[in-house]
Each structure stands twice: as C-alpha cells, then as structure tokens.
Amino acid sequence: MKKPWVAFLCNFLLAGAGFAYLGKWMWAVADLFVTLLIGLILYRLVPDQFTWLTAAIPACNGLLAMNMTKLWNSRLPKTQPTT
C-alpha cells in the first residue's frame, strides 16, 4: 500500500514523479508531458498571471496523484491479519 502524501509530494516537486512512485510509468510520462504542455500554453496566453499559476499547477498535479493513490489503494485486495 502506497502513501498518498508521498505521491503528492513527489508529484508537486516534479510532474509525473508521484505516478512513478506508484509504478504507473505510462501515467508518469503522460502527466509530465501534459503538465509541460499546459504550462507552456498558459505562459503564452497569460504571462502576467503566470507567477501564481506556477504554484497552482504543481498543487493540482500533486492532488491528482494523491487522489489516484487513494483510489488505487482502495482497489487493493484486503488482507486478513494472521493470529
């Protein structure tokens, strides 16, 4: 079981790193490229507001990884403790 806060922190620091932590490599590569693409588009469209967007984009990216971790953890089979 993976920790959601670790996925959040990894993805906040580097787009796609949270998904790499989860072992979802295709998600990691897609997340990296989509985040870079969104950043470039926003930089070209609204360069004056790009300063607050540099905090909003990683925060949203981290929340995505954290929520996906919780979803994937909930789908794991439940193990019974042995006594």
Secondary structure as UniProt FT lines:
FT   HELIX           4..13
FT   TURN            15..16
FT   HELIX           17..22
FT   HELIX           25..45
FT   HELIX           47..49
FT   HELIX           50..74
//
